[in-house]
Amino acid sequence: MAILSKVPPQRLVYGYGPDSPLADEEGRVLRADFGDFSVMSVYMPSGSSSLERQDFKMEWLEHFYDYIARLKNDLPPLLISGDFNICHQPIDIHNPKANANSSGFLPEERAWLGQFFDLGLWMLFARSILSPITTPGGATEAGQEPKTWAGALITTPGARKPPQNSKGLSS
């Protein structure tokens, strides 16, 4: 986890801060406050290795939600970037039907992400990269569905809302 800046932040906060009941022993959250804005780098847990890790992920998400709900009212604009390990919509994942019961696309994770956005957060940047599997000659194999990757940069109210395209995303 890192945040690179030419300007030193006024404050660095590791994890959820000292008030949290859930320690960030895995180093998943880092926030840098710069006066008129803050930047957060997040690496959310994956639950794919075991049911215990999935349970940990859901508990972690609950605490992260509460943390952001408090911060968005106390901080200047907050930019959140990182790896959420959740695909929100079917367009965000390769083969959504086959992955419907996979960690990262479970109904409860998708619902959590919807609630997270309902905090009044804006998705500033989202991009899907389609990369069909190609043959050695470069042609796409017949019937091969492209694989999708999506990335996001999210901000809290207080920042200027960017112009949006027809899908509600800034480009």
N, C-alpha and C positions, 0 to 999 in steps of 0.2 A: 504494500500500500504506500502510495507516495503522491505528493502534490508538488509540482515544480513551479517555481515562480522567481522572476527576477527581483521582485519586491518582497522583502521579508514580511510575513503576516504579523499583525499585532498580537495574535493569540493562536496557539495550536491546541486543539482538543483531541485527545486520543479516546477512541471508544465512544460510549454514550455519555461520558462525563461522570463526575463523582456521585450523582444522585441515582444512578441506575441500579435496579435490583439484579440486572444481568451483566456480569462483567464481560468485557470484550477481550477475553484471554487469547483469542485467535487473531487479533489485530485487524478487524474487518471494517472499522470506521475511522476516518481521519478528517477533521475539519480545520480549515484555516480561515480566520477572521481577518479581513482587511479594512475594516472601518465602515465603508459604505456597501460592502457585500461580503459574503462568505462563500467558500467553496468546500464541498464535501466529496471525498472519494470513498466509495463503498464497494465491498466485495461480499455479497450476500452468500450465506451457506448454500450448499447443494445437499439435497436429500437422497441422491441417487445411490449412495453406497449401502444404506441400511435404513430400516424403519426407525432406529434410534436417531439417526442423523436427520431424517425427515421430521421427526417430532421436535428435534432441536431447531431445525429451520423454521418451523411454524411458530415456536416460542420466540425465536429471535425476531421474526417478522412482526410479531405482536409488540415487542418492546421497541423495535425500530419505528413502527407506526406512531406509538405514543411519543417517542422522542421527537420525531419530525413535527407532530401536531403541536407540541409545546414550542419547539424552535421557530416555527414559521411565524408565530406571533411575537417572538422576542428578538429575532435577528433581522437585520436588513436583508435584502434579497439573498437567497441561498441557492446556489447552483449545486445540484447533486449529480455526480457522474459515477460510473462504475459498472460492475457486473451484477445484475439483479438475479441471475439464474432463474428467471421466470419469463415465459412467453405469454403475453396477455391475450392475443387474438390468434386465430388459426393462421393468418397470414405471416405471423412471426415465427412459425416453426415448420420444418419439413415434415410432411406427412402427419397432419394433426390427428387423423383418425387412429393411426397406429400408435401415436404418442399420447393418446387421451389419458392413459393411466401411468404416465411417466412423470417422475419428479421434474419439476420445472414447467409442467403444463397441466398439473392436477387442478380440478375445479376450485378447490379451496385456495390454491396459490393464485389462480387467475382472479378469483373474487377479491382476494387481499389486494392485488395490484389495482383493481378497479376502485376499491375503497381508498387506497393510497392516493390515486389521482383525484378522487372526490374531495380530498383535503383542500383543493383549490390549486393544485400544482399544475404547471403547464409543461407539456413536452415540447421542448424547443427544437430538438433535432431528432429525426428518426430516418433511418435509411435502410432499405432492404437491398441486399446484394444477392442476385440470383446467379447461381453458378452450376449450370447443368453439367453432368458428367459427360466428358467427351472421349471419343475414341482417339487412338494415337494419331490419326490423320486430322483431328480437330473437329470432326463432325459430332453432333449430339446423338447419343444412342436413341434409337426409336422408342418412343413411349417413356423416356426418362423424364421424371418430374424434376424441375429445378429445386435446389436446396436453398433455404432462405436464412439469412442472418439479419438481425435488426439491432441497432444500437440506439441509445437515447441519452439526452442531456435534459434534465428536469430542473425547473426553478419554482420558487414559491412566489406568492403575490408580492407586489412591491417592485418587481422588475417590470420593465415595459414589455407588454405582450407583443410578440412578433406577428407579422402578417401570416395568415394561414392559407394553405391550399385547400382544395375541395374535400380532402380527407381530414381536415382539422389539424394538420401538422404543419409546422413551419418548415420551410425548405432551405 
